[in-house]
């Protein structure tokens, strides 16, 4: 989906999420009420000598106190506003103003030492009742889901000193390929939240010193926070929408990269190649490579030997089998076969140096490309699966 379609998807989730949020607030209200009810007998007996110091009273006090410390914010990660008794405030910033009422920055057994137990019970009981009432009666106003505004890379820009356009292009190619693979995985049922966070880290680390995708990182972070809310009925749909917005930005950034490189004095634009159906300018190791297929295979073999020498014989065997499967799978044009073997070379390089993030990013993107190309080829698909299983221990 493109950016506009993604925004429409996010908006379609607004009303179901609002309904989910209302249910969470009611559940939160019942939890607060339960803590208040547990304190009420001791609150009613506060005039009786020693009632508030009984073990049962202190346990109810400590339990309610600690729940308020963690439960004073309405549930979920959404940023929204609520209205109660004519006041409007951010629901995610706290339901009750605790400043000056008690020392909620401290654990319960420390804080209650500052006042008599009967006074502590009175304060905590009132706060629990207040939270219960707010969550039961408050009205959610305004949108609860973040809908990103259109974002585009700058029309004119330069690379930072010491940053090579080729390295930035390789990194962006890798994270874009990972993003499209992630979209397919989420569509197939993979949990979105942790995978989106991991991909965001890859975007943040791509093109070290290249600071032009901060805007999409901020937007993606807001979107991932929404996906983490239990009020969201379908985190996968929402996650894929925010991922699509980010990918559109990164692909546009890739298209502008040659202009940034020229403005930075890094030579003429390289020849265009196709990535994910789009023509972009990148000094592709496949398009511009003068290595024959045989030389690529020889290079892979030498790298694999180094992997085996480090004790990872199963990884080495899996990469060799993948290389042979690509060589012998019918139906590939020679340039496609050469491209796939270059991808295998990226995997082998990462296996030989698993502590280098740049190589790992390229390897993950390479495996995604090889997996996509395997298609219905039983031999190649089996080799790909075996390689996935083997390199998992390193990547």
C-alpha positions in Angstrom: 0.0 0.0 0.0 1.1 3.6 -0.6 1.2 6.3 2.0 -2.3 7.6 1.3 -3.8 4.1 1.5 -1.9 3.5 4.7 -3.4 6.7 6.3 -6.8 5.5 5.3 -6.2 2.2 7.0 -5.1 3.9 10.2 -8.2 6.1 10.2 -10.4 3.0 9.7 -9.0 1.7 13.0 -9.9 4.8 15.0 -13.4 3.9 16.1 -12.7 0.3 17.0 -9.7 1.5 19.0 -11.8 4.1 20.8 -14.3 1.4 21.8 -11.4 -0.8 23.0 -10.0 2.1 25.0 -13.4 2.6 26.7 -13.4 -1.0 27.7 -9.9 -0.7 29.2 -10.9 2.4 31.1 -13.9 0.5 32.6 -11.6 -2.4 33.6 -9.2 0.1 35.1 -12.1 1.6 37.1 -13.1 -1.8 38.5 -9.5 -2.5 39.6 -9.3 0.9 41.3 -12.7 0.3 43.0 -11.6 -3.1 44.2 -8.5 -1.6 46.0 -10.7 1.1 47.5 -13.2 -1.6 48.7 -10.3 -3.5 50.3 -9.3 -0.4 52.2 -12.7 0.7 53.2 -13.2 -1.5 56.3 -9.9 -0.2 57.8 -10.8 3.4 56.8 -14.2 3.0 58.6 -12.4 1.7 61.7 -9.6 4.4 61.7 -10.9 5.7 65.1 -10.3 2.2 66.6 -6.9 2.0 68.3 -4.4 -0.1 66.3 -6.9 -1.1 63.5 -4.8 0.5 60.8 -1.6 -1.3 61.9 -3.1 -4.8 61.6 -1.3 -7.0 59.0 -4.5 -7.2 56.9 -4.8 -3.4 56.8 -1.2 -2.8 55.9 -1.4 -5.4 53.1 -4.4 -3.7 51.6 -2.7 -0.4 52.0 0.6 -1.5 50.4 -1.3 -3.3 47.5 -3.4 -0.2 46.7 -0.4 2.1 47.1 1.7 0.1 44.6 -1.2 -0.2 42.2 -1.7 3.5 42.1 2.1 4.0 41.5 1.7 1.9 38.3 -1.9 2.5 37.5 -2.3 6.3 37.7 -1.9 6.4 33.9 -4.8 5.2 31.9 -4.0 1.8 30.3 -2.2 1.5 27.0 0.4 3.5 25.1 -2.0 5.8 23.2 -1.8 9.6 23.3 -5.3 10.9 23.8 -7.4 13.4 25.8 -10.2 12.8 28.3 -12.9 15.1 29.6 -14.2 14.9 33.2 -16.1 17.4 35.3 -15.4 20.1 32.7 -11.7 19.6 32.7 -9.7 18.3 29.7 -6.3 16.7 30.0 -4.0 14.1 28.5 -5.1 10.7 29.7 -1.6 9.3 29.2 -0.1 11.8 31.6 -1.8 10.7 34.7 -5.4 10.5 36.0 -4.8 12.1 39.4 -2.3 14.8 40.5 -0.2 12.9 43.1 2.1 15.8 43.8 1.9 17.0 47.3 -0.6 14.2 48.4 1.8 11.4 49.1 5.3 10.2 48.4 4.4 7.9 45.4 7.9 8.1 44.1 8.9 5.7 46.9 7.9 2.1 47.6 4.9 1.9 49.9 6.7 0.6 53.0 9.0 3.6 52.9 6.3 6.3 52.0 3.9 5.3 54.8 6.6 5.9 57.4 6.1 9.6 56.9 2.5 9.6 58.2 0.3 7.6 60.5 -1.1 4.4 58.9 -4.7 5.5 59.4 -4.0 8.8 57.5 -2.2 6.8 54.8 -5.2 4.6 54.4 -7.5 7.6 54.1 -5.3 9.2 51.4 -4.8 6.1 49.3 -8.5 5.1 49.6 -9.6 8.5 48.3 -7.2 8.4 45.4 -8.3 4.9 44.4 -11.9 6.1 44.5 -11.0 9.1 42.4 -9.3 7.0 39.7 -12.3 4.7 39.7 -14.7 7.5 39.1 -12.6 9.2 36.4 -12.1 6.0 34.4 -15.8 5.2 34.7 -17.2 8.6 33.8 -14.6 10.3 31.7 -15.2 10.9 28.0 -12.5 10.2 25.4 -12.2 13.2 23.1 -10.3 13.8 19.9 -8.5 11.1 17.9 -6.7 8.3 19.8 -4.5 7.0 16.9 -1.6 8.8 15.4 -2.0 9.5 11.7 1.3 10.6 10.2 1.4 13.7 8.0 3.0 13.4 4.6 6.8 13.5 5.0 9.3 13.8 2.2 13.1 13.9 2.2 14.6 17.3 1.6 14.8 18.4 -2.0 18.4 19.5 -1.6 20.9 18.0 0.8 24.5 16.9 1.3 26.1 14.0 2.9 28.1 14.5 6.1 31.8 14.6 5.8 33.2 11.1 5.6 29.9 9.5 4.6 30.1 7.6 1.4 27.0 7.6 -0.8 27.7 4.0 -1.8 27.6 2.9 1.9 24.4 4.8 2.5 22.8 3.2 -0.6 23.8 -0.3 0.5 22.4 0.3 4.0 19.1 1.8 2.6 18.8 -1.0 0.1 19.1 -3.5 3.0 16.6 -1.9 5.3 14.1 -1.4 2.5 14.4 -5.1 1.5 14.0 -6.0 5.2 11.0 -3.8 5.5 9.2 -5.4 2.5 10.1 -8.9 3.9 8.7 -7.8 7.3 5.5 -6.6 5.7 5.0 -10.1 4.2 5.8 -11.8 7.5 3.3 -9.6 9.4 0.6 -10.3 6.7 1.3 -14.0 7.2 0.7 -13.7 10.9 4.0 -12.8 12.5 3.7 -10.7 15.7 4.3 -7.1 14.6 5.5 -5.2 17.6 9.0 -6.7 18.3 9.8 -7.0 14.6 8.8 -3.4 13.9 11.0 -2.2 16.8 14.0 -4.3 15.5 13.5 -2.9 12.0 13.3 0.6 13.4 16.8 0.0 14.9 18.0 -1.1 11.5 16.7 2.1 9.9 18.3 4.2 12.7 21.7 2.5 12.1 21.6 2.7 8.3 23.9 5.2 6.7 26.0 6.1 9.8 26.2 9.8 9.9 23.5 10.2 7.3 20.8 12.2 9.3 18.0 12.6 6.8 15.5 9.9 8.0 15.0 11.3 11.6 11.5 12.4 10.6 10.3 8.9 9.6 11.9 7.5 12.7 9.9 9.8 14.9 6.7 9.0 13.0 7.4 5.3 13.1 8.0 5.4 16.8 4.6 7.0 17.4 3.0 4.4 15.3 4.7 1.5 17.0 3.6 2.9 20.4 0.0 2.8 19.2 0.4 -0.8 18.0 1.5 -1.7 21.5 -1.7 -0.6 23.1 -4.2 -3.4 24.1 -7.0 -1.1 23.0 -6.0 -1.6 19.3 -8.1 -4.5 17.9 -5.6 -5.4 15.1 -2.0 -4.4 15.7 -0.9 -6.2 12.5 -3.1 -4.0 10.2 -2.0 -0.9 12.0 1.7 -1.9 12.0 1.7 -2.7 8.3 0.2 0.8 7.6 2.9 2.6 9.6 5.5 0.4 7.9 4.2 1.4 4.5 4.5 5.1 5.3 8.1 4.6 6.4 9.0 2.5 3.4 7.5 5.1 1.0 9.7 7.8 2.7 12.9 5.6 2.5 12.3 4.7 -1.1 11.9 8.4 -2.0 15.1 9.1 0.0 16.9 6.5 -2.1 15.7 8.2 -5.2 17.1 11.5 -4.1 20.4 10.0 -2.9 22.3 10.5 -6.2 21.5 14.2 -6.0 22.8 14.4 -2.5 25.9 12.5 -3.6 26.5 14.9 -6.5 26.0 17.9 -4.2 28.6 16.3 -1.8 31.2 16.0 -4.6 31.0 12.3 -4.9 30.9 12.0 -8.7 28.3 11.4 -11.3 25.1 9.5 -10.7 25.5 5.8 -11.0 23.4 3.7 -13.5 19.8 3.0 -12.3 18.7 -0.4 -11.2 15.4 -1.7 -10.0 14.6 -2.2 -6.3 11.1 -3.3 -5.3 9.7 -2.3 -8.7 11.2 1.2 -8.6 14.1 2.6 -10.6 16.7 4.1 -8.3 20.3 5.1 -8.7 22.6 3.0 -6.8 26.1 1.7 -7.5 24.9 -1.9 -7.5 27.5 -4.6 -6.9 25.5 -6.7 -9.3 24.9 -4.2 -12.1 28.5 -2.8 -12.1 30.3 -6.0 -11.1 32.9 -7.4 -13.5 33.2 -10.7 -11.7 32.1 -13.7 -13.6 29.8 -16.2 -12.0 32.7 -18.6 -11.6 34.8 -16.0 -9.8 31.9 -15.2 -7.4 31.5 -18.9 -6.6 35.3 -19.1 -5.9 35.0 -16.0 -3.6 32.1 -17.6 -1.7 34.1 -20.8 -1.4 37.1 -19.0 0.2 34.8 -17.1 2.6 33.0 -20.3 3.6 36.3 -22.0 4.3 37.0 -19.2 6.8 33.6 -19.8 8.4 34.3 -23.5 8.7 37.7 -22.8 10.2 36.0 -20.9 13.0 34.1 -24.1 13.9 30.8 -23.3 12.1 30.9 -26.3 9.8 27.1 -26.6 9.6 26.8 -23.0 8.5 29.5 -23.5 5.9 27.8 -26.6 4.6 24.5 -24.8 4.3 26.0 -21.8 2.4 27.8 -24.3 0.0 24.5 -26.1 -0.6 22.7 -22.8 -1.3 25.4 -21.8 -3.8 25.1 -25.1 -5.6 21.3 -24.9 -5.7 21.4 -21.5 -7.3 24.0 -22.7 -9.8 21.9 -25.7 -10.9 18.3 -24.4 -10.6 16.9 -24.1 -14.1 14.9 -21.1 -15.3 17.2 -18.3 -14.0 18.7 -15.8 -16.5 22.4 -15.4 -16.2 22.2 -12.0 -14.7 19.6 -13.2 -12.2 21.8 -16.1 -11.3 24.8 -13.8 -10.8 22.7 -11.5 -8.7 21.6 -14.3 -6.4 25.1 -15.5 -6.0 26.2 -12.0 -5.0 23.5 -12.3 -2.4 25.0 -15.5 -1.2 28.3 -13.8 -1.0 26.8 -11.2 1.3 25.5 -14.0 3.6 28.9 -15.7 3.6 30.6 -12.4 4.5 28.3 -11.9 7.4 28.8 -15.4 8.6 32.5 -14.8 8.6 32.1 -11.5 10.5 28.9 -11.8 12.5 29.8 -8.8 14.8 29.6 -6.3 12.0 26.1 -4.7 11.8 26.5 -3.5 8.2 27.2 -7.0 7.0 24.4 -8.4 9.0 21.9 -6.0 7.5 23.1 -6.8 4.0 22.9 -10.5 4.8 19.3 -10.3 6.1 18.3 -8.4 3.0 20.1 -10.9 0.8 18.3 -13.9 2.4 15.0 -12.1 1.8 15.8 -11.7 -1.8 16.9 -15.3 -2.2 13.8 -16.5 -0.4 11.6 -14.5 -2.8 13.4 -15.8 -5.8 13.2 -19.5 -4.7 9.5 -19.6 -5.5 8.3 -23.1 -6.4 11.8 -24.5 -6.9 11.8 -27.4 -4.4 15.6 -27.8 -4.4 16.4 -24.1 -4.0 13.6 -23.6 -1.4 14.9 -26.5 0.6 18.5 -25.1 0.5 17.1 -21.7 1.5 15.3 -23.2 4.5 18.4 -25.2 5.6 20.5 -22.0 5.3 18.0 -20.1 7.4 18.1 -22.7 10.1 21.9 -22.8 10.1 22.7 -19.1 10.2 20.1 -18.4 12.9 22.7 -19.2 15.5 25.0 -16.5 14.1 22.5 -13.8 13.1 
